[in-house]
């Protein structure tokens, strides 16, 4: 330790954790991209489609409502992918 310089005991661990995150490979980058997309879908489901609080009670009915919301989100994604893209001239 340098004279006159104080570092918190957990600071070194935080720095090492950051270094490990930077050294991860392609697989971890792809995994992070997939996680981001999934989180965006769940966020949209919560914000726009009532996934925060279910209207129905009982495990089977809540499962049905969840599937219905998932289908709606997937149909929206499919419609977005199937629309013809206009190329700028």
N, C-alpha and C positions, 0 to 999 in steps of 0.2 A: 504494500500500500504506500502511495506517495505521502510525503509529509505535507500536512496542511490540506489534504484532499480527502474528503469523506465520501464513501459510497455506501448506499444502503445495502444490507445483506442480501436482499432479493433482487437487486439491480443486475447483478451478473447473470442470474438465471434468466431474467427477462431479455437481456442482450443475446444470450446463447440461443434462446427460443427463436428470436428473430432471425438469427443466422441460419438455423435449421430450416426455417420456412423458406428462405431464399434459395437454399441448396436443393430443394425438392425438384423432382423431374417432371417429365411430360405427363405421366399418369396422374400426378397430383394436380397439375394444371387443368387437365380435362375433367377431373373429378370436381374441382372448384367451379368450373363452368357449368357442369350439370347441376350442382347444388344451387347455384345462383338462379338457373332457370326454374328449378322446382320451387325455390323460395318465392320467386315472382308469381308463380301460379297460385301458391297457397295464399300469398298476400292479396292477389286479385279476388280469390274466392272469399276471403274474409271481408274485404272492403266492399265488394260489389254484389256478392251472391249469398250472403248470409251464412258463411261457414263458421262464424264466431259463435253463434247461438242457434241451436236447432229448434225448429217449430214443432217437431214431432217427438214423442217419448217412446222409450223402449229401444233396445239395441237393434232389433231388425229394422225398425222404422227409421232410426237415425242412419243406419247403414244404407238404406234405400235413398235417403235424402242426400247423403254424401256421394253416392254413385251418380245420382241425377245431376248434382252440381259438377262433378268431374266430367260427365258426358257433355254438359253445356260448355265447359271450358275447352274440351278437346274439339268440339264442333266449331267453336270460334277460331281455334288455331288452324283447323283444317280449311275453313273458309278463307282465312287470311293467306294460307299457302296456295290455294287453288285460284285466287284472283290473278288474272294476267297482269304481268308487270309491264308498265309502259316505259319504253326506253327513251331517254331524252335525246332530242335531235340536235 
